[in-house]
Amino acid sequence: SLSMLVPLSMIGSVVRDRQTLQTKAENTIANRWGGVQTIGGLVALLQRPVMLTDARQSRTHTEWLARVLTDLEVTAELVTEHRYLGIYEAPVYTARLAISGLIDWTLLDQLQPEGDLVFWLPLSDVRGVRQVSALTLDGLKIDAMPLSTHSDRISGLQFTIAARDREQRSADARYLLELELAGSGSLQFLPMADTTQVNFAADWPHPEFIGQFLPAERSVTDIGTHARWQLLGLNRPYGDQWPVADMSFDQLRDAAFGMRLETPVDGYQRSERSVKYGFLFITLTFFTLFLFEVMTGRPLHPVPYVLTGAALAVFYLVLLALSEYLPFAGAFAAASGLLVGIVTPYMGAVLRERRHGYRVGLMMALTYGLLYVLVTAQHAALLLGSLALLLAIAALMFLTRDVDWYSYGGDE
């Protein structure tokens, strides 16, 4: 059994290499489609004069200040699909978002801004924007523009209101913005308001809720996911306003929350699990052969053990190759069927009785059925594996309880 660790280690290395290729393919798809997306509500960017004084002189410097708005409501509908690169696939999504909120003009005027007022839409990967509507604000329609160089530490879109239009507004006003966003991996939101509410729906049945905040309500079914977040400005690790140059997008992302497209255990992960169990199941198979030696009184030469062990090791390589083209259940059934089909007649010939070969084949079928259960169980694998191992030891103890080990292999 120990000699089988070498081929199992080599096969494990092949599995990891294929996983690396899959990760590279997923990254390539993400770069072409759209990456991980993080989006927030509108943030007001205001210019205001700042007096700088040193030992010799005083001078006025214009500073960009970011100020979150009063409230934010986001409705997000996420539609997923699979994109392929060669034999590899990756889930991607298109998100349709409606972003609305309240602007308190009085609050912004208290900051004494100069010049035009810019509303910044924080967005991590602008390449993923497929469509974006004009910003509807108090009768105005403002087109989206690439973010100007207020700071190279933030990214997103901007909507600019001329100073003359801003001065004509004195009451609260609601805004509405709709956009379609392509991304992959995850979609997260930033709580960029005094109160933030996000209503989220996706056709993905395997969500992983990530970030700093879990949803207040959620519903996960076989056909999709619904979730709702409700947050206050007090929940954020940063304040309501800050100099733009002092805050990076990564710092803002510390308060992000959302959902990741969690992929159920895939073929490579299951193949890797199978290889990890490989030594145990090869050992169990060898114990089965040894048990037949004892029960039939026909000692086996080491060569049948070596050949059977080689077939058992190659099983994991065949499983890996088939799982790249077939669902894992089909790949496992085909690989284990080939293995049992090879070993059964061989052991029947070696043990010189066909019925013994069938018994070995039946034991192997049961053993690899157990292996399939273990590698496909996402949460109970340790419990099932421990119980199965204990039962296997108990069965060996029961079947060999009458064997006289002192006389086995020696002269009567």
ZIQUI-V873220 format. One record per residue. N is the residue number from 1. OMEGA is omega in whole degrees, 0 to 359 (none if undefined). BURIAL is # if it has 24 or more other ideal C-beta (glycine too) atoms within 12 Angstrom, else .. Layout:
BEGIN
n: <N | N>
omega: <OMEGA | OMEGA>
burial: <BURIAL | BURIAL>
END
This chain:
BEGIN
n: <1 | 2 | 3 | 4 | 5 | 6 | 7 | 8 | 9 | 10 | 11 | 12 | 13 | 14 | 15 | 16 | 17 | 18 | 19 | 20 | 21 | 22 | 23 | 24 | 25 | 26 | 27 | 28 | 29 | 30 | 31 | 32 | 33 | 34 | 35 | 36 | 37 | 38 | 39 | 40 | 41 | 42 | 43 | 44 | 45 | 46 | 47 | 48 | 49 | 50 | 51 | 52 | 53 | 54 | 55 | 56 | 57 | 58 | 59 | 60 | 61 | 62 | 63 | 64 | 65 | 66 | 67 | 68 | 69 | 70 | 71 | 72 | 73 | 74 | 75 | 76 | 77 | 78 | 79 | 80 | 81 | 82 | 83 | 84 | 85 | 86 | 87 | 88 | 89 | 90 | 91 | 92 | 93 | 94 | 95 | 96 | 97 | 98 | 99 | 100 | 101 | 102 | 103 | 104 | 105 | 106 | 107 | 108 | 109 | 110 | 111 | 112 | 113 | 114 | 115 | 116 | 117 | 118 | 119 | 120 | 121 | 122 | 123 | 124 | 125 | 126 | 127 | 128 | 129 | 130 | 131 | 132 | 133 | 134 | 135 | 136 | 137 | 138 | 139 | 140 | 141 | 142 | 143 | 144 | 145 | 146 | 147 | 148 | 149 | 150 | 151 | 152 | 153 | 154 | 155 | 156 | 157 | 158 | 159 | 160 | 161 | 162 | 163 | 164 | 165 | 166 | 167 | 168 | 169 | 170 | 171 | 172 | 173 | 174 | 175 | 176 | 177 | 178 | 179 | 180 | 181 | 182 | 183 | 184 | 185 | 186 | 187 | 188 | 189 | 190 | 191 | 192 | 193 | 194 | 195 | 196 | 197 | 198 | 199 | 200 | 201 | 202 | 203 | 204 | 205 | 206 | 207 | 208 | 209 | 210 | 211 | 212 | 213 | 214 | 215 | 216 | 217 | 218 | 219 | 220 | 221 | 222 | 223 | 224 | 225 | 226 | 227 | 228 | 229 | 230 | 231 | 232 | 233 | 234 | 235 | 236 | 237 | 238 | 239 | 240 | 241 | 242 | 243 | 244 | 245 | 246 | 247 | 248 | 249 | 250 | 251 | 252 | 253 | 254 | 255 | 256 | 257 | 258 | 259 | 260 | 261 | 262 | 263 | 264 | 265 | 266 | 267 | 268 | 269 | 270 | 271 | 272 | 273 | 274 | 275 | 276 | 277 | 278 | 279 | 280 | 281 | 282 | 283 | 284 | 285 | 286 | 287 | 288 | 289 | 290 | 291 | 292 | 293 | 294 | 295 | 296 | 297 | 298 | 299 | 300 | 301 | 302 | 303 | 304 | 305 | 306 | 307 | 308 | 309 | 310 | 311 | 312 | 313 | 314 | 315 | 316 | 317 | 318 | 319 | 320 | 321 | 322 | 323 | 324 | 325 | 326 | 327 | 328 | 329 | 330 | 331 | 332 | 333 | 334 | 335 | 336 | 337 | 338 | 339 | 340 | 341 | 342 | 343 | 344 | 345 | 346 | 347 | 348 | 349 | 350 | 351 | 352 | 353 | 354 | 355 | 356 | 357 | 358 | 359 | 360 | 361 | 362 | 363 | 364 | 365 | 366 | 367 | 368 | 369 | 370 | 371 | 372 | 373 | 374 | 375 | 376 | 377 | 378 | 379 | 380 | 381 | 382 | 383 | 384 | 385 | 386 | 387 | 388 | 389 | 390 | 391 | 392 | 393 | 394 | 395 | 396 | 397 | 398 | 399 | 400 | 401 | 402 | 403 | 404 | 405 | 406 | 407 | 408 | 409 | 410 | 411 | 412>
omega: <182 | 180 | 180 | 179 | 181 | 178 | 177 | 177 | 179 | 179 | 176 | 177 | 177 | 178 | 180 | 177 | 180 | 176 | 178 | 178 | 178 | 179 | 178 | 179 | 178 | 178 | 178 | 178 | 180 | 180 | 182 | 183 | 184 | 185 | 175 | 185 | 173 | 185 | 178 | 174 | 181 | 175 | 179 | 173 | 185 | 172 | 176 | 181 | 177 | 180 | 176 | 183 | 173 | 186 | 187 | 187 | 174 | 179 | 182 | 181 | 178 | 183 | 174 | 181 | 176 | 179 | 178 | 183 | 190 | 179 | 184 | 174 | 181 | 171 | 185 | 175 | 188 | 179 | 185 | 173 | 179 | 175 | 188 | 171 | 187 | 179 | 185 | 180 | 178 | 176 | 175 | 182 | 168 | 183 | 174 | 187 | 170 | 184 | 179 | 180 | 183 | 177 | 177 | 183 | 180 | 179 | 180 | 180 | 179 | 179 | 177 | 180 | 176 | 174 | 182 | 177 | 181 | 170 | 184 | 173 | 180 | 181 | 188 | 184 | 184 | 180 | 183 | 181 | 178 | 178 | 175 | 180 | 170 | 176 | 177 | 186 | 172 | 179 | 178 | 171 | 187 | 181 | 177 | 178 | 173 | 182 | 177 | 184 | 171 | 176 | 178 | 182 | 179 | 180 | 179 | 179 | 178 | 176 | 188 | 175 | 180 | 183 | 182 | 177 | 180 | 184 | 181 | 184 | 183 | 182 | 176 | 179 | 177 | 178 | 178 | 180 | 177 | 177 | 176 | 192 | 176 | 180 | 179 | 176 | 183 | 173 | 181 | 183 | 178 | 180 | 188 | 177 | 176 | 172 | 183 | 175 | 179 | 174 | 192 | 175 | 180 | 177 | 181 | 186 | 182 | 183 | 166 | 180 | 189 | 177 | 187 | 187 | 173 | 180 | 176 | 177 | 177 | 177 | 181 | 179 | 180 | 183 | 179 | 186 | 171 | 180 | 177 | 175 | 176 | 186 | 175 | 176 | 179 | 183 | 183 | 175 | 177 | 189 | 183 | 181 | 182 | 172 | 185 | 183 | 184 | 186 | 177 | 178 | 179 | 177 | 177 | 183 | 177 | 180 | 185 | 177 | 180 | 186 | 174 | 175 | 181 | 178 | 176 | 184 | 185 | 184 | 181 | 178 | 179 | 176 | 178 | 176 | 181 | 180 | 179 | 176 | 188 | 182 | 180 | 185 | 172 | 178 | 178 | 178 | 178 | 176 | 178 | 178 | 179 | 178 | 177 | 173 | 183 | 185 | 182 | 182 | 180 | 180 | 178 | 174 | 178 | 183 | 176 | 176 | 181 | 182 | 177 | 178 | 178 | 178 | 179 | 180 | 181 | 176 | 184 | 177 | 177 | 178 | 179 | 182 | 181 | 183 | 176 | 183 | 182 | 168 | 188 | 180 | 178 | 179 | 181 | 180 | 180 | 182 | 180 | 176 | 176 | 182 | 180 | 179 | 178 | 187 | 185 | 180 | 179 | 181 | 175 | 178 | 182 | 180 | 173 | 173 | 184 | 182 | 176 | 176 | 177 | 179 | 176 | 179 | 178 | 178 | 179 | 179 | 177 | 181 | 182 | 168 | 175 | 178 | 179 | 179 | 183 | 185 | 179 | 177 | 184 | 187 | 187 | 184 | 181 | 180 | 182 | 180 | 180 | 180 | 180 | 179 | 179 | 178 | 178 | 178 | 179 | 179 | 177 | 178 | 182 | 184 | 182 | 185 | 182 | 182 | 175 | 185 | 179 | 182 | 183 | 177 | 180 | 179 | 177 | none>
burial: <# | . | . | # | . | . | # | # | . | . | # | # | . | # | # | . | . | # | # | . | . | # | . | . | # | # | . | . | # | # | . | . | # | # | # | # | # | # | # | # | # | # | # | # | # | # | # | # | . | . | . | . | . | . | . | . | . | . | . | . | . | . | # | # | # | # | # | # | # | # | # | # | # | # | # | # | # | # | # | # | . | . | # | . | . | . | . | # | . | # | # | # | # | # | # | # | # | # | # | # | # | # | # | # | # | . | # | # | . | . | # | . | # | . | . | # | # | # | # | # | # | # | # | # | # | # | . | # | # | # | . | # | # | . | # | # | # | . | . | # | . | # | . | # | . | . | # | . | . | # | # | . | . | # | # | # | # | # | # | # | # | . | . | . | . | # | . | . | # | . | . | . | # | # | # | # | # | # | # | # | # | # | # | # | # | # | # | # | # | # | # | # | # | # | # | # | # | # | # | # | # | # | # | # | . | # | # | # | # | # | # | . | # | . | # | . | . | . | . | . | . | . | . | . | # | # | # | # | # | # | # | . | # | . | # | # | . | # | . | # | # | # | # | # | . | . | # | . | # | . | . | # | # | . | # | # | # | # | # | # | # | . | # | . | . | # | # | # | # | # | # | # | # | # | # | # | # | # | # | # | # | # | # | # | # | # | # | # | # | # | # | # | # | # | . | . | . | . | . | # | . | . | . | # | # | . | . | # | # | # | # | # | # | # | # | # | # | # | # | # | # | # | # | # | . | . | . | # | . | . | # | # | # | . | # | # | # | # | # | # | . | # | # | # | . | # | # | # | . | # | # | . | . | . | . | # | # | . | # | # | # | . | # | # | # | # | # | # | . | # | # | # | # | # | # | # | . | . | . | . | # | . | . | . | # | . | . | # | # | . | . | # | . | . | . | . | . | . | . | . | . | . | . | . | . | . | . | . | . | . | . | .>
END
